[in-house]
Each structure stands twice: as structure tokens, then as C-alpha cells.
Amino acid sequence: WKWADENKVYSLRWDKGNDKELLKKFAPVMNSADEVIGQNSDRFDIKWLRARCLYHDIPLDVKFNSIDTLKMAKAGFYFNSNKLDYMGQFMGLGKKIKTEYDLWKNIVLNNDEKSMNKMILYCKQDVSLLEKVYNKLQQYCPVKKFRYKMPI
């Protein structure tokens, strides 16, 4: 994640498939945000976080001011694809790092450090691309904004 007014992209690691400590650190970040921006985050990321926090009994706010760039793309544009990678390339902002299913499998099943490092690099680049795409989309299809600290 990153805050919209900062350059640093943060990352967390999970320990041998156990996400409890990661969620204990990330839930307060989400809870402190005035807005949360993500690609398909309303349908996937936020629900996944809620389910995992519920499982571990970690407090997570009931409602977030959420901006979903997938919804922005569908509502305001007619792209050939609404995927983040496509939109980033279409707008000349960059593309996602290519990964394969084996990368995730090596992390989950083998706790492979090299694969985890590659996944963290992928995620950091993904967050940076998301911010660029969001900033460009909202120039043409503005969304409600509150102008507070925002993790992306």
C-alpha cells in the first residue's frame, strides 16, 4: 500500500502461510484511511480482508470510503479491457510485472523466500501503476473525493 501524498510503497510479509500477523499490522492502516483505492477492491480485496480479519478476530471498520478503479472504468469509459494492466498500457503509464501461478504456489506451499521477494516487487509495482491509472481516470471521470490520507 501507499499513501496518496507520499512516494513510499509499503509491503508486509506473511509467515509460512499464516496471515494473522500481517493482518494485525495492515488492519490499522485500513482503519485509519479516509479513502481506500483499489482495482476490483470492492468485489475482492475488501471482502477478502474482512473474511480473514473475522477469522482471526482482528478489528476492521465496517465501512470504508472506497474508490474502485474497475468500477470507474466500466462506468465512464469503453476500453477493450478493464484490467489494470491493459489500462496502464493503453494510457502509456506502464504495465504490470508478469507472474505465473507457480510463483504463488511456491510462496504458499514452500514458503520460498525468492518467490516472496518477487511477489513483493510485483505488488509494489502494481500499487504504483494503480495510482497512475487512478489519477488519469479521475481527470476524465471524477469520483467523490474527500482529500485525506489514502492507502492505494
C-alpha positions in Angstrom: 0.0 0.0 0.0 1.0 3.6 -0.2 -0.4 6.9 0.9 -1.5 9.2 -1.9 0.6 12.1 -0.7 3.8 10.0 -0.2 6.2 8.3 -2.6 7.0 5.3 -0.4 5.2 2.0 -1.2 4.9 -0.3 1.9 4.8 -4.0 2.0 4.2 -6.8 4.5 5.2 -10.4 4.5 3.3 -13.4 5.8 4.9 -16.1 7.8 4.7 -19.6 6.3 1.1 -19.1 5.1 -0.1 -17.6 8.4 -1.6 -14.2 7.6 -2.6 -13.2 11.2 0.4 -11.0 12.0 0.2 -9.4 8.5 -3.4 -8.6 9.1 -2.7 -7.3 12.6 -0.4 -4.8 11.0 -2.5 -3.9 8.0 -6.0 -3.6 9.6 -5.0 -0.4 11.4 -3.8 1.1 8.1 -7.1 0.4 6.5 -9.0 1.6 9.6 -7.0 4.9 9.6 -7.7 5.7 5.9 -10.2 8.2 4.9 -10.5 6.6 1.4 -9.3 3.3 0.0 -8.5 3.0 -3.7 -8.1 -0.3 -5.5 -8.7 -2.3 -8.7 -11.7 -4.6 -8.2 -11.3 -3.9 -4.5 -15.0 -3.7 -3.7 -15.6 -7.2 -5.1 -12.5 -8.9 -3.9 -9.8 -7.2 -1.7 -12.0 -5.6 0.9 -14.2 -8.7 1.2 -11.1 -10.9 1.5 -9.7 -8.7 4.2 -12.9 -8.7 6.1 -13.2 -12.5 6.0 -9.6 -13.0 7.1 -9.9 -10.5 9.9 -13.1 -12.1 11.0 -11.4 -15.5 11.1 -8.5 -14.1 13.3 -10.8 -11.8 15.3 -8.9 -8.7 14.2 -11.0 -5.5 14.3 -11.7 -3.9 10.9 -14.0 -1.0 10.2 -17.4 -1.9 9.0 -17.4 0.6 6.1 -14.7 2.2 4.0 -14.9 5.2 1.6 -13.9 3.0 -1.3 -12.9 4.0 -4.8 -12.7 1.1 -7.2 -10.9 1.8 -10.5 -12.6 -1.1 -12.2 -16.0 0.5 -11.4 -14.6 3.8 -12.7 -13.5 2.2 -15.9 -16.8 0.4 -16.5 -18.9 3.5 -15.6 -17.1 6.1 -17.5 -15.2 4.5 -20.4 -15.3 1.9 -23.1 -12.0 0.2 -23.0 -11.3 -3.1 -24.8 -10.4 -4.5 -21.4 -10.9 -3.0 -17.9 -7.9 -4.8 -16.4 -5.3 -2.7 -14.7 -2.5 -3.9 -17.0 -4.5 -3.1 -20.1 -5.5 0.4 -18.9 -1.9 1.2 -17.8 -0.6 0.3 -21.2 -3.4 2.0 -23.1 -2.7 5.3 -21.2 1.1 4.9 -21.6 1.6 4.7 -17.9 3.3 1.3 -17.7 2.3 -2.3 -17.3 2.2 -5.0 -14.6 5.1 -7.4 -14.0 4.2 -10.7 -15.4 3.8 -13.5 -12.9 2.7 -17.1 -13.1 0.7 -19.3 -10.9 3.8 -21.2 -9.8 5.1 -18.1 -8.1 2.1 -18.0 -5.7 2.2 -21.8 -5.3 5.9 -21.6 -4.2 5.0 -19.0 -1.6 2.0 -20.9 -0.2 3.3 -24.4 -0.3 7.1 -24.0 0.0 7.4 -20.6 1.9 10.0 -19.8 -0.8 11.9 -16.6 0.1 12.9 -15.8 -3.5 9.3 -16.2 -4.7 8.1 -14.0 -1.8 10.6 -11.3 -2.8 9.4 -11.4 -6.4 5.8 -11.2 -5.3 6.5 -8.1 -3.1 8.2 -6.5 -6.1 5.2 -7.3 -8.2 2.8 -5.9 -5.6 4.7 -2.7 -5.1 4.8 -2.1 -8.9 1.1 -2.9 -9.0 0.3 -0.3 -6.4 2.4 2.4 -8.3 0.6 1.5 -11.6 -2.8 1.7 -9.8 -2.1 5.2 -8.5 -1.1 6.4 -12.0 -4.2 4.8 -13.6 -6.5 6.2 -10.9 -5.0 9.7 -11.3 -5.5 9.6 -15.1 -9.0 8.2 -14.9 -10.3 10.7 -12.4 -9.2 13.6 -14.7 -11.9 12.3 -17.2 -14.3 10.7 -14.8 -14.1 12.3 -11.4 -15.2 10.4 -8.4 -16.2 11.7 -5.0 -13.0 12.5 -3.1 -12.5 13.6 0.5 -8.8 14.7 0.3 -7.5 12.8 3.3 -4.7 10.3 3.7 -5.4 7.4 1.3 -3.7 4.0 1.0 -3.7 2.8 -2.5 
